[in-house]
């Protein structure tokens, strides 16, 4: 039974890992031999993606700090994105009793989904950062505000 669990877990890590960009996740998954270890690898992946998101968000706020209207809108957008992310995960896994409905891989699946969504959002924040960094389409040069 243990071998079967390890095999299934490794298949999931391999399958889901293809969508992950982190070499750390792959290295961790390669060493994981239990579902608990795989869940921890996925949790660490979500933390890494969230740390990068927070780093870019902080840079964006620094670039926009001279424009209080832009800063307020960026903060409002971020707050709404967090609400969307949480609601999306709830929509993906709607059961009240998550463990009973989705089993021991629920933690891994949601962590990897959070990592994926965080990376996508980080890309969007980088676009905003380019806008506020004097890049093409800079809002300060745009007729639409």
N, C-alpha and C positions, 0 to 999 in steps of 0.2 A: 504494500500500500504506500509506503514512504517513497519508493522509487517511482511509482505512478504519479504521486503528487509532485515530486521534483520534476518529472518529465513534463507534466501539464504546465507547471509554473514556468519552466524554461521556454516552452513553446509560446506561452503568453508574453513573456518578456521579449522573446525574439520577435514575435509578431507586433506587439505594441512598441517595442524599442525601435523599430524601423522609422517610426514617426518622430522619434526623439533625436535631438541633435547633439546631445551631450555624450562625449566619450566616457565621462565618469559614470553615467547611467549604464552604458554597455559593460564597462569593466565591473561594476558592482553586480549587475545581472548575471554576468558570466560566473561569478563566484558564489552567488546565492544558491542555497540548497534547500531552503524551506520557503513556504509562502510568506511567513513572517519576515524573512530576509528580503524577499522580492518586494514586499510591501514597503519595507524600510528604504530600499533602493529607489522606489517610485516616490516616496515621500521626500527623500533628499533631492530628487530631480525637480519636484515642485518647488522646493525651497530655493534651489539654484535659479530657476526661471523667475521666481518672485523677486529674488535679490537683484537680478538684472533689470527687471521691470522697475523696481524701486530706485535703482541707480539712474536709469534714464529719466524717470519721472522727476527725480531731484534735479537733474541737469536742466530739464525743461522748465521747472519752476524758477531756477536761477536765471535762465535766459529771459523769461517773461516777467521777472519781478518788477521791472520799471513800468509795466503796464498793468495796473490793478484790475482793469476790466478783463484782460486776457487771463490773468492769474486766477481770477474768480471763476471764469468759464472753464479753464483747465481743471481746477479742483472739482467743480460741479460734474464735469464729464467723467473724471476719475471715480468719483463717488457713485455715479450711475453705472459705470462699467463694472464696479465691484458687485453692485446689486444684480446686474445682468448675469455676471459670471455665476454667482450663487444660485440665481433662479434657473439658469440653464442647467446646472448640475442637478438641481432638484427635479427639473423636467426630464432629464436623462434617467434619473433613478428616483421615480416618484413614490415608491413604497415607503410606508411609515417605518417598518422594521427592516432597515437596510441589510443587516447581516442575514436575517432569515430569507429575504427575497433574493439577494445577490451573492451571498456566500462570502467566503474568506478573501476573494479577490476584489471585493468592492473597494477597499482602501487603495489598492494598487490602481484600479481603473480610474477612480476619481482623482488620485494624485497625478496620474499621467494626463488626464483631461485638463486639470488645472495647469500643468506645465505647458501643454499645447496652447491653451487659451492665453496664458501669460506671455508666451513667445509671440503669438499673433498680436496681442495688445502692445507689446514692446515695440514691434515694428510700426504700429500706428503712432505711438509716442515719438518714435524716431522721426517720423514724417513731420509731426508737430515741431519737434526740435529743429529740424532743418528750416521750417517756416520761420521760426523765431530767431534763427541764427543767420538770417540774411540770405538764405538760399532762394532759389527760384520760387516765385509765388509768395514771397515774403508778405505777410499780412499788413505790415506797415506800408507797403508799396501798393497794396491792392485797393481798388476803389470800393470794394465790398468789405465791410467790417462787421 
